[in-house]
Amino acid sequence: MSFPVIDFDERYRAISARDTRFDGQFVAAVRSTRIYCRPSCPARTPKPENVTFYPTSAAAHEAGYRACKRCLPEAAPGSPAWDQRSDVAARAMRLIASGVVEREGVSGLAMHLGYSTRHLTRLLSAELGAGPLALARAHRAHTARMLLVGTDLAISDVAFSAGFASIRQCNDTIREVFGLTPGELRARRRLPTPATPGAIDLVLPYRGPLDASGIFQWMSARAVPGVEEATATSFARHLRMAGGPAWFEVNQDAGERLHLRARVTQLGDLAPLVSTVRRIFDLDADPLAIDHALSAHPELVPLVARTPGIRVPGAADPHEMLIRAMVGQQITVVAARTALTALTDALGERIDGGLLFPTMAAIAERGSEVLRGPAARIRAIVGAAGALADGSLRLTVGDDGAEQRAALLAMPGIGPWTADYVRMRVLGDPDVLLPGDVALRAGAAASGLPGDPAPLTAWAERVAPWRSYLSAHLWRAAPVRQARRTTSPLASKETS
């Protein structure tokens, strides 16, 4: 199993064992060499008195260390802490990964989080060992390394794809962080050069096991034709990024590696796109810790054994996720897909090779012409789209969970199921249970757990903070016939 480690002795035991399960959770810096490594680095374990542990690579950079050329700590999967935690530091890291600093600067990041720039810098420096500029710089270095070793993009294109303001800035950062020039770093790659010049084709690291087939099946059942395409081993879709339309495809090869192919309008969108894909596939989760915690309860042992490494799919776009959730209230997955297909066909933007999901402005203006069903629900969907379009309702990956939930519940026609489902999918909150969900309750009853909302909620408290993963298992366990319904008919506010 893998757990968040707290004290020096626990971390030192992890690096002594070269335990890959802790990669991405912290780095080990060696004072005698001025190098920092991932916990699984194959180099000789340094003496304890020479080791300092840092929560992030940015903190190690700020302390004057450079990345190990042997283990390349920047290639490790992201820290699961940013999924598990909902504090300001975790929200900041999610926003940094989504490209907020590159688009809006540190002041924009601070505004999203509700702090002054100075206070945010103090807070992140105390919590993570580095301020927002250093954290963003480390993220750019990681992205540049990923592109140098995973694509044949020109080094100048790598620089701007990673978010650097200039080629010189990129070169200087790569040399400082890795002790290598960009060309030298590229020469060390282990993968063959992509066959198609200019292709963006990357391998996505993750902690195993990974229930990739489960995510592909989930996406296939909900795919909106033209926008998305899913098979048993792949998922592709078109989406909007800050610089224009983008497209990606993820597939799993025979060696269980996940490959990402992508096209972007502007190279600066590539790093945020990769972060989005990682959220969709929940690739920064720690499945061994989750499976171990759930398996401590005898009722869940068969579920975990049946589906080790289960993931909770994330959202490609927060605004789109809210609309999809609201359309899906009280109807089957098939009916929701039909309604979303009609909405997209009528209001989506047609681009070469597919469709983009409708903008919130388009839904606010013309959604009532296309949507079918109870008038109150249509008004609620159109109203939510209008609020998102004019900014009176904010919905991002960096929101505070409680504040986001309260803001959604204040909207007409949005009840607890929708607000919590959006929190689960948009924020990646690992501790959400949906007791009003009919399919989930059916899965609970089939698994020997209470099937009614109140006793199920009480029972599920024992598996905190992993109730989202419990929900995923219960959805999987639901009898097929009942699993079609997405929400409970008892959630009256959601039909008001």
C-alpha positions as a Python dict, from the first residue, in 0.01 Angstrom:
ca = {
    (1, 'M'): (0, 0, 0),
    (2, 'S'): (104, 366, -32),
    (3, 'F'): (23, 638, 218),
    (4, 'P'): (110, 1004, 262),
    (5, 'V'): (431, 1002, 463),
    (6, 'I'): (487, 1264, 730),
    (7, 'D'): (810, 1228, 922),
    (8, 'F'): (1174, 1195, 818),
    (9, 'D'): (1208, 830, 915),
    (10, 'E'): (911, 724, 701),
    (11, 'R'): (1047, 909, 401),
    (12, 'Y'): (1396, 772, 452),
    (13, 'R'): (1263, 416, 468),
    (14, 'A'): (1080, 481, 140),
    (15, 'I'): (1397, 594, -42),
    (16, 'S'): (1601, 312, 114),
    (17, 'A'): (1350, 64, -32),
    (18, 'R'): (1347, 254, -365),
    (19, 'D'): (970, 235, -343),
    (20, 'T'): (806, 354, -664),
    (21, 'R'): (474, 399, -482),
    (22, 'F'): (602, 722, -327),
    (23, 'D'): (721, 880, -653),
    (24, 'G'): (555, 1217, -696),
    (25, 'Q'): (470, 1253, -326),
    (26, 'F'): (801, 1414, -230),
    (27, 'V'): (1161, 1448, -349),
    (28, 'A'): (1484, 1369, -167),
    (29, 'A'): (1763, 1626, -195),
    (30, 'V'): (2124, 1528, -118),
    (31, 'R'): (2339, 1805, 27),
    (32, 'S'): (2670, 1647, -74),
    (33, 'T'): (2580, 1635, -444),
    (34, 'R'): (2324, 1919, -462),
    (35, 'I'): (2090, 1683, -652),
    (36, 'Y'): (1732, 1585, -577),
    (37, 'C'): (1576, 1250, -672),
    (38, 'R'): (1247, 1068, -674),
    (39, 'P'): (1210, 811, -391),
    (40, 'S'): (1270, 515, -626),
    (41, 'C'): (1600, 646, -766),
    (42, 'P'): (1833, 347, -824),
    (43, 'A'): (2140, 540, -706),
    (44, 'R'): (2303, 445, -376),
    (45, 'T'): (2098, 561, -80),
    (46, 'P'): (2263, 868, 76),
    (47, 'K'): (2341, 893, 443),
    (48, 'P'): (2051, 1029, 648),
    (49, 'E'): (2249, 1332, 761),
    (50, 'N'): (2292, 1438, 396),
    (51, 'V'): (1923, 1418, 303),
    (52, 'T'): (1656, 1686, 304),
    (53, 'F'): (1303, 1609, 191),
    (54, 'Y'): (1091, 1859, 0),
    (55, 'P'): (721, 1840, -82),
    (56, 'T'): (772, 1965, -437),
    (57, 'S'): (1050, 1984, -693),
    (58, 'A'): (1000, 2361, -698),
    (59, 'A'): (1102, 2376, -333),
    (60, 'A'): (1417, 2178, -415),
    (61, 'H'): (1493, 2415, -705),
    (62, 'E'): (1453, 2714, -476),
    (63, 'A'): (1694, 2556, -228),
    (64, 'G'): (1961, 2528, -499),
    (65, 'Y'): (1929, 2164, -603),
    (66, 'R'): (1899, 2027, -957),
    (67, 'A'): (1713, 1721, -1081),
    (68, 'C'): (1884, 1383, -1096),
    (69, 'K'): (1981, 1288, -1452),
    (70, 'R'): (1935, 921, -1370),
    (71, 'C'): (1583, 905, -1226),
    (72, 'L'): (1440, 1228, -1374),
    (73, 'P'): (1204, 1308, -1083),
    (74, 'E'): (1001, 1543, -1305),
    (75, 'A'): (878, 1235, -1496),
    (76, 'A'): (694, 1093, -1194),
    (77, 'P'): (312, 1102, -1183),
    (78, 'G'): (168, 1405, -1006),
    (79, 'S'): (117, 1409, -633),
    (80, 'P'): (-210, 1251, -521),
    (81, 'A'): (-220, 1520, -252),
    (82, 'W'): (-364, 1770, -499),
    (83, 'D'): (-663, 1539, -545),
    (84, 'Q'): (-704, 1447, -180),
    (85, 'R'): (-667, 1796, -37),
    (86, 'S'): (-901, 2089, -79),
    (87, 'D'): (-689, 2358, 87),
    (88, 'V'): (-546, 2664, -84),
    (89, 'A'): (-217, 2494, -171),
    (90, 'A'): (-390, 2208, -348),
    (91, 'R'): (-627, 2443, -531),
    (92, 'A'): (-329, 2655, -638),
    (93, 'M'): (-147, 2352, -777),
    (94, 'R'): (-452, 2249, -980),
    (95, 'L'): (-485, 2600, -1122),
    (96, 'I'): (-112, 2622, -1199),
    (97, 'A'): (-135, 2292, -1388),
    (98, 'S'): (-429, 2430, -1586),
    (99, 'G'): (-215, 2722, -1708),
    (100, 'V'): (-363, 3009, -1505),
    (101, 'V'): (-23, 3166, -1430),
    (102, 'E'): (76, 3165, -1797),
    (103, 'R'): (-257, 3321, -1900),
    (104, 'E'): (-327, 3558, -1610),
    (105, 'G'): (-7, 3585, -1409),
    (106, 'V'): (36, 3537, -1035),
    (107, 'S'): (-217, 3814, -972),
    (108, 'G'): (-474, 3615, -1167),
    (109, 'L'): (-397, 3303, -964),
    (110, 'A'): (-434, 3501, -642),
    (111, 'M'): (-766, 3644, -759),
    (112, 'H'): (-901, 3295, -834),
    (113, 'L'): (-806, 3187, -483),
    (114, 'G'): (-933, 3500, -310),
    (115, 'Y'): (-599, 3619, -169),
    (116, 'S'): (-359, 3904, -230),
    (117, 'T'): (-50, 3817, -432),
    (118, 'R'): (175, 3879, -132),
    (119, 'H'): (-31, 3664, 105),
    (120, 'L'): (-58, 3380, -149),
    (121, 'T'): (320, 3384, -196),
    (122, 'R'): (372, 3365, 181),
    (123, 'L'): (116, 3086, 217),
    (124, 'L'): (255, 2868, -64),
    (125, 'S'): (615, 2926, 45),
    (126, 'A'): (530, 2810, 397),
    (127, 'E'): (324, 2512, 280),
    (128, 'L'): (516, 2393, -28),
    (129, 'G'): (857, 2553, 7),
    (130, 'A'): (816, 2774, -299),
    (131, 'G'): (605, 3065, -418),
    (132, 'P'): (365, 3062, -713),
    (133, 'L'): (625, 3182, -966),
    (134, 'A'): (865, 2904, -867),
    (135, 'L'): (587, 2644, -872),
    (136, 'A'): (478, 2757, -1218),
    (137, 'R'): (839, 2753, -1335),
    (138, 'A'): (882, 2395, -1210),
    (139, 'H'): (564, 2295, -1391),
    (140, 'R'): (698, 2450, -1713),
    (141, 'A'): (1025, 2259, -1670),
    (142, 'H'): (832, 1935, -1625),
    (143, 'T'): (626, 2005, -1937),
    (144, 'A'): (935, 2090, -2141),
    (145, 'R'): (1106, 1767, -2034),
    (146, 'M'): (795, 1568, -2124),
    (147, 'L'): (782, 1722, -2472),
    (148, 'L'): (1155, 1692, -2534),
    (149, 'V'): (1160, 1321, -2463),
    (150, 'G'): (812, 1237, -2593),
    (151, 'T'): (779, 1431, -2919),
    (152, 'D'): (985, 1557, -3209),
    (153, 'L'): (867, 1916, -3168),
    (154, 'A'): (1136, 2172, -3243),
    (155, 'I'): (1300, 2301, -2927),
    (156, 'S'): (1158, 2645, -3000),
    (157, 'D'): (808, 2495, -3014),
    (158, 'V'): (874, 2306, -2691),
    (159, 'A'): (962, 2632, -2520),
    (160, 'F'): (634, 2802, -2607),
    (161, 'S'): (427, 2485, -2556),
    (162, 'A'): (561, 2464, -2202),
    (163, 'G'): (463, 2824, -2132),
    (164, 'F'): (804, 2992, -2142),
    (165, 'A'): (814, 3352, -2261),
    (166, 'S'): (1124, 3292, -2472),
    (167, 'I'): (1350, 3018, -2603),
    (168, 'R'): (1637, 3155, -2395),
    (169, 'Q'): (1428, 3136, -2078),
    (170, 'C'): (1345, 2774, -2157),
    (171, 'N'): (1708, 2684, -2227),
    (172, 'D'): (1827, 2849, -1908),
    (173, 'T'): (1562, 2677, -1697),
    (174, 'I'): (1631, 2334, -1846),
    (175, 'R'): (2003, 2373, -1780),
    (176, 'E'): (1942, 2493, -1425),
    (177, 'V'): (1688, 2225, -1334),
    (178, 'F'): (1833, 1922, -1511),
    (179, 'G'): (2199, 2013, -1564),
    (180, 'L'): (2154, 1943, -1936),
    (181, 'T'): (2079, 2146, -2243),
    (182, 'P'): (1744, 2078, -2414),
    (183, 'G'): (1930, 1895, -2692),
    (184, 'E'): (2115, 1676, -2442),
    (185, 'L'): (1794, 1599, -2258),
    (186, 'R'): (1623, 1498, -2584),
    (187, 'A'): (1916, 1272, -2675),
    (188, 'R'): (1856, 1070, -2357),
    (189, 'R'): (1499, 974, -2445),
    (190, 'R'): (1414, 605, -2448),
    (191, 'L'): (1122, 617, -2689),
    (192, 'P'): (1166, 624, -3066),
    (193, 'T'): (1100, 948, -3249),
    (194, 'P'): (734, 973, -3356),
    (195, 'A'): (679, 856, -3711),
    (196, 'T'): (483, 1166, -3809),
    (197, 'P'): (689, 1486, -3805),
    (198, 'G'): (541, 1739, -3562),
    (199, 'A'): (312, 1482, -3401),
    (200, 'I'): (231, 1520, -3034),
    (201, 'D'): (236, 1165, -2903),
    (202, 'L'): (312, 1120, -2535),
    (203, 'V'): (314, 839, -2281),
    (204, 'L'): (117, 939, -1970),
    (205, 'P'): (272, 814, -1643),
    (206, 'Y'): (44, 684, -1369),
    (207, 'R'): (46, 469, -1057),
    (208, 'G'): (-88, 121, -1118),
    (209, 'P'): (-311, -62, -1117),
    (210, 'L'): (-534, 131, -1357),
    (211, 'D'): (-887, 29, -1453),
    (212, 'A'): (-853, 189, -1796),
    (213, 'S'): (-1122, -28, -1952),
    (214, 'G'): (-1369, 98, -1692),
    (215, 'I'): (-1302, 460, -1787),
    (216, 'F'): (-1329, 382, -2157),
    (217, 'Q'): (-1663, 206, -2094),
    (218, 'W'): (-1788, 500, -1885),
    (219, 'M'): (-1696, 744, -2162),
    (220, 'S'): (-1844, 523, -2433),
    (221, 'A'): (-2184, 513, -2261),
    (222, 'R'): (-2191, 894, -2239),
    (223, 'A'): (-2008, 1000, -2556),
    (224, 'V'): (-2180, 1274, -2754),
    (225, 'P'): (-2135, 1194, -3127),
    (226, 'G'): (-1922, 1448, -3308),
    (227, 'V'): (-1772, 1576, -2984),
    (228, 'E'): (-1648, 1245, -2843),
    (229, 'E'): (-1562, 899, -2967),
    (230, 'A'): (-1493, 603, -2741),
    (231, 'T'): (-1407, 238, -2790),
    (232, 'A'): (-1311, -42, -2553),
    (233, 'T'): (-948, 77, -2560),
    (234, 'S'): (-960, 447, -2651),
    (235, 'F'): (-1128, 781, -2593),
    (236, 'A'): (-1107, 1091, -2812),
    (237, 'R'): (-1277, 1427, -2811),
    (238, 'H'): (-1274, 1787, -2933),
    (239, 'L'): (-1271, 2068, -2678),
    (240, 'R'): (-1209, 2440, -2644),
    (241, 'M'): (-887, 2565, -2498),
    (242, 'A'): (-779, 2924, -2431),
    (243, 'G'): (-606, 2946, -2770),
    (244, 'G'): (-874, 2776, -2977),
    (245, 'P'): (-1011, 2429, -3058),
    (246, 'A'): (-809, 2123, -2958),
    (247, 'W'): (-840, 1748, -3001),
    (248, 'F'): (-692, 1454, -2817),
    (249, 'E'): (-707, 1076, -2815),
    (250, 'V'): (-598, 843, -2536),
    (251, 'N'): (-546, 472, -2591),
    (252, 'Q'): (-389, 188, -2398),
    (253, 'D'): (-136, -37, -2568),
    (254, 'A'): (-63, -404, -2505),
    (255, 'G'): (193, -307, -2242),
    (256, 'E'): (-76, -114, -2051),
    (257, 'R'): (88, 220, -2126),
    (258, 'L'): (-144, 511, -2192),
    (259, 'H'): (-64, 708, -2505),
    (260, 'L'): (-188, 1061, -2570),
    (261, 'R'): (-213, 1206, -2920),
    (262, 'A'): (-314, 1567, -2944),
    (263, 'R'): (-363, 1867, -3171),
    (264, 'V'): (-387, 2223, -3042),
    (265, 'T'): (-445, 2556, -3212),
    (266, 'Q'): (-180, 2730, -3003),
    (267, 'L'): (120, 2549, -2858),
    (268, 'G'): (67, 2718, -2521),
    (269, 'D'): (-248, 2509, -2478),
    (270, 'L'): (-62, 2181, -2481),
    (271, 'A'): (42, 2174, -2114),
    (272, 'P'): (-310, 2260, -1988),
    (273, 'L'): (-449, 1996, -2225),
    (274, 'V'): (-223, 1729, -2075),
    (275, 'S'): (-336, 1834, -1726),
    (276, 'T'): (-699, 1809, -1839),
    (277, 'V'): (-645, 1458, -1975),
    (278, 'R'): (-478, 1352, -1651),
    (279, 'R'): (-782, 1476, -1459),
    (280, 'I'): (-1024, 1298, -1693),
    (281, 'F'): (-846, 968, -1634),
    (282, 'D'): (-769, 1038, -1265),
    (283, 'L'): (-404, 955, -1331),
    (284, 'D'): (-263, 1121, -1020),
    (285, 'A'): (-462, 899, -785),
    (286, 'D'): (-289, 657, -550),
    (287, 'P'): (-483, 334, -622),
    (288, 'L'): (-290, 113, -380),
    (289, 'A'): (-373, 339, -87),
    (290, 'I'): (-736, 362, -196),
    (291, 'D'): (-776, -11, -255),
    (292, 'H'): (-607, -90, 77),
    (293, 'A'): (-838, 145, 267),
    (294, 'L'): (-1153, 12, 103),
    (295, 'S'): (-1046, -351, 146),
    (296, 'A'): (-1029, -300, 521),
    (297, 'H'): (-1409, -348, 513),
    (298, 'P'): (-1516, -707, 438),
    (299, 'E'): (-1820, -596, 239),
    (300, 'L'): (-1595, -418, -11),
    (301, 'V'): (-1325, -682, -54),
    (302, 'P'): (-1503, -853, -349),
    (303, 'L'): (-1559, -518, -521),
    (304, 'V'): (-1195, -415, -494),
    (305, 'A'): (-1076, -759, -602),
    (306, 'R'): (-1305, -741, -905),
    (307, 'T'): (-1186, -394, -1009),
    (308, 'P'): (-844, -301, -867),
    (309, 'G'): (-731, 50, -945),
    (310, 'I'): (-1079, 187, -1012),
    (311, 'R'): (-1081, 555, -1112),
    (312, 'V'): (-1333, 837, -1084),
    (313, 'P'): (-1350, 1007, -1426),
    (314, 'G'): (-1290, 1380, -1426),
    (315, 'A'): (-1437, 1653, -1647),
    (316, 'A'): (-1298, 1797, -1968),
    (317, 'D'): (-1460, 2135, -1902),
    (318, 'P'): (-1627, 2250, -1577),
    (319, 'H'): (-1903, 2450, -1748),
    (320, 'E'): (-1987, 2166, -1985),
    (321, 'M'): (-1993, 1927, -1690),
    (322, 'L'): (-2260, 2127, -1511),
    (323, 'I'): (-2483, 2136, -1819),
    (324, 'R'): (-2438, 1764, -1878),
    (325, 'A'): (-2522, 1689, -1516),
    (326, 'M'): (-2834, 1906, -1527),
    (327, 'V'): (-2952, 1752, -1854),
    (328, 'G'): (-2900, 1407, -1702),
    (329, 'Q'): (-3111, 1471, -1392),
    (330, 'Q'): (-3397, 1225, -1348),
    (331, 'I'): (-3344, 1049, -1683),
    (332, 'T'): (-3146, 752, -1805),
    (333, 'V'): (-2791, 773, -1936),
    (334, 'V'): (-2921, 686, -2283),
    (335, 'A'): (-3186, 960, -2271),
    (336, 'A'): (-2932, 1213, -2145),
    (337, 'R'): (-2698, 1125, -2430),
    (338, 'T'): (-2981, 1170, -2680),
    (339, 'A'): (-3070, 1511, -2536),
    (340, 'L'): (-2707, 1626, -2532),
    (341, 'T'): (-2660, 1505, -2890),
    (342, 'A'): (-2958, 1714, -3004),
    (343, 'L'): (-2830, 2016, -2811),
    (344, 'T'): (-2483, 1985, -2963),
    (345, 'D'): (-2610, 1924, -3316),
    (346, 'A'): (-2821, 2240, -3294),
    (347, 'L'): (-2591, 2475, -3105),
    (348, 'G'): (-2240, 2329, -3119),
    (349, 'E'): (-1961, 2481, -3325),
    (350, 'R'): (-1869, 2275, -3630),
    (351, 'I'): (-1496, 2239, -3684),
    (352, 'D'): (-1283, 2029, -3911),
    (353, 'G'): (-1342, 1670, -3812),
    (354, 'G'): (-1609, 1718, -3549),
    (355, 'L'): (-1804, 1939, -3312),
    (356, 'L'): (-1738, 2153, -3009),
    (357, 'F'): (-1985, 2140, -2722),
    (358, 'P'): (-2207, 2451, -2728),
    (359, 'T'): (-2085, 2763, -2552),
    (360, 'M'): (-2270, 2874, -2243),
    (361, 'A'): (-2377, 3189, -2430),
    (362, 'A'): (-2533, 2978, -2707),
    (363, 'I'): (-2723, 2762, -2458),
    (364, 'A'): (-2841, 3068, -2268),
    (365, 'E'): (-2967, 3228, -2589),
    (366, 'R'): (-3119, 2932, -2772),
    (367, 'G'): (-3126, 2637, -2534),
    (368, 'S'): (-3498, 2671, -2473),
    (369, 'E'): (-3558, 2615, -2846),
    (370, 'V'): (-3375, 2281, -2843),
    (371, 'L'): (-3413, 2127, -2499),
    (372, 'R'): (-3713, 1907, -2427),
    (373, 'G'): (-3874, 1814, -2097),
    (374, 'P'): (-4029, 1994, -1802),
    (375, 'A'): (-4031, 2371, -1847),
    (376, 'A'): (-3879, 2427, -1501),
    (377, 'R'): (-3581, 2209, -1587),
    (378, 'I'): (-3525, 2387, -1917),
    (379, 'R'): (-3536, 2723, -1740),
    (380, 'A'): (-3287, 2595, -1484),
    (381, 'I'): (-3041, 2475, -1752),
    (382, 'V'): (-3070, 2792, -1956),
    (383, 'G'): (-3038, 3002, -1640),
    (384, 'A'): (-2724, 2817, -1527),
    (385, 'A'): (-2570, 2860, -1873),
    (386, 'G'): (-2647, 3232, -1861),
    (387, 'A'): (-2490, 3266, -1517),
    (388, 'L'): (-2176, 3089, -1634),
    (389, 'A'): (-2164, 3303, -1948),
    (390, 'D'): (-2191, 3635, -1766),
    (391, 'G'): (-1964, 3532, -1479),
    (392, 'S'): (-2221, 3554, -1202),
    (393, 'L'): (-2161, 3181, -1143),
    (394, 'R'): (-1798, 3075, -1136),
    (395, 'L'): (-1696, 2713, -1183),
    (396, 'T'): (-1328, 2611, -1208),
    (397, 'V'): (-1095, 2328, -1113),
    (398, 'G'): (-951, 2550, -839),
    (399, 'D'): (-1273, 2625, -652),
    (400, 'D'): (-1314, 2564, -282),
    (401, 'G'): (-1541, 2259, -263),
    (402, 'A'): (-1778, 2391, 2),
    (403, 'E'): (-1810, 2729, -168),
    (404, 'Q'): (-1870, 2569, -507),
    (405, 'R'): (-2140, 2345, -364),
    (406, 'A'): (-2314, 2637, -192),
    (407, 'A'): (-2306, 2845, -511),
    (408, 'L'): (-2458, 2562, -714),
    (409, 'L'): (-2729, 2487, -458),
    (410, 'A'): (-2829, 2854, -467),
    (411, 'M'): (-2918, 2817, -836),
    (412, 'P'): (-3278, 2723, -928),
    (413, 'G'): (-3317, 2358, -1024),
    (414, 'I'): (-2983, 2240, -883),
    (415, 'G'): (-3008, 2002, -589),
    (416, 'P'): (-2760, 1802, -382),
    (417, 'W'): (-2710, 1524, -639),
    (418, 'T'): (-2604, 1764, -913),
    (419, 'A'): (-2390, 1985, -690),
    (420, 'D'): (-2206, 1685, -544),
    (421, 'Y'): (-2171, 1508, -877),
    (422, 'V'): (-2014, 1821, -1027),
    (423, 'R'): (-1781, 1851, -728),
    (424, 'M'): (-1675, 1490, -777),
    (425, 'R'): (-1610, 1531, -1149),
    (426, 'V'): (-1475, 1888, -1170),
    (427, 'L'): (-1265, 1911, -853),
    (428, 'G'): (-1172, 1544, -836),
    (429, 'D'): (-1295, 1541, -475),
    (430, 'P'): (-1220, 1186, -352),
    (431, 'D'): (-1478, 1192, -72),
    (432, 'V'): (-1820, 1238, -234),
    (433, 'L'): (-2111, 1000, -183),
    (434, 'L'): (-2436, 1036, -380),
    (435, 'P'): (-2697, 866, -159),
    (436, 'G'): (-2981, 993, -378),
    (437, 'D'): (-2847, 810, -683),
    (438, 'V'): (-3069, 513, -770),
    (439, 'A'): (-2797, 318, -948),
    (440, 'L'): (-2554, 369, -662),
    (441, 'R'): (-2810, 250, -408),
    (442, 'A'): (-2887, -51, -624),
    (443, 'G'): (-2518, -134, -631),
    (444, 'A'): (-2500, -95, -255),
    (445, 'A'): (-2791, -334, -201),
    (446, 'A'): (-2637, -587, -443),
    (447, 'S'): (-2310, -565, -246),
    (448, 'G'): (-2465, -624, 96),
    (449, 'L'): (-2464, -260, 203),
    (450, 'P'): (-2768, -56, 311),
    (451, 'G'): (-2977, 40, 10),
    (452, 'D'): (-3157, 338, 164),
    (453, 'P'): (-2997, 686, 166),
    (454, 'A'): (-2971, 750, 542),
    (455, 'P'): (-2820, 416, 650),
    (456, 'L'): (-2595, 407, 341),
    (457, 'T'): (-2464, 755, 424),
    (458, 'A'): (-2398, 648, 783),
    (459, 'W'): (-2220, 327, 673),
    (460, 'A'): (-2005, 509, 416),
    (461, 'E'): (-1857, 741, 677),
    (462, 'R'): (-1619, 463, 770),
    (463, 'V'): (-1445, 475, 429),
    (464, 'A'): (-1375, 851, 431),
    (465, 'P'): (-1187, 1012, 260),
    (466, 'W'): (-1247, 770, -29),
    (467, 'R'): (-1625, 783, -71),
    (468, 'S'): (-1599, 887, -438),
    (469, 'Y'): (-1418, 560, -508),
    (470, 'L'): (-1677, 371, -306),
    (471, 'S'): (-1937, 537, -530),
    (472, 'A'): (-1751, 419, -840),
    (473, 'H'): (-1747, 62, -711),
    (474, 'L'): (-2118, 72, -626),
    (475, 'W'): (-2205, 207, -970),
    (476, 'R'): (-2009, -81, -1118),
    (477, 'A'): (-2193, -329, -894),
    (478, 'A'): (-2541, -203, -982),
    (479, 'P'): (-2762, -447, -1172),
    (480, 'V'): (-2759, -341, -1538),
    (481, 'R'): (-3129, -264, -1559),
    (482, 'Q'): (-3127, -26, -1263),
    (483, 'A'): (-2787, 123, -1349),
    (484, 'R'): (-2943, 311, -1638),
    (485, 'R'): (-3108, 571, -1417),
    (486, 'T'): (-2863, 841, -1315),
    (487, 'T'): (-3039, 1013, -1026),
    (488, 'S'): (-3298, 956, -762),
    (489, 'P'): (-3661, 1048, -828),
    (490, 'L'): (-3671, 1158, -464),
    (491, 'A'): (-3439, 1456, -517),
    (492, 'S'): (-3728, 1697, -549),
    (493, 'K'): (-3535, 2023, -573),
    (494, 'E'): (-3369, 1904, -890),
    (495, 'T'): (-3702, 1894, -1069),
    (496, 'S'): (-3833, 2216, -923),
}
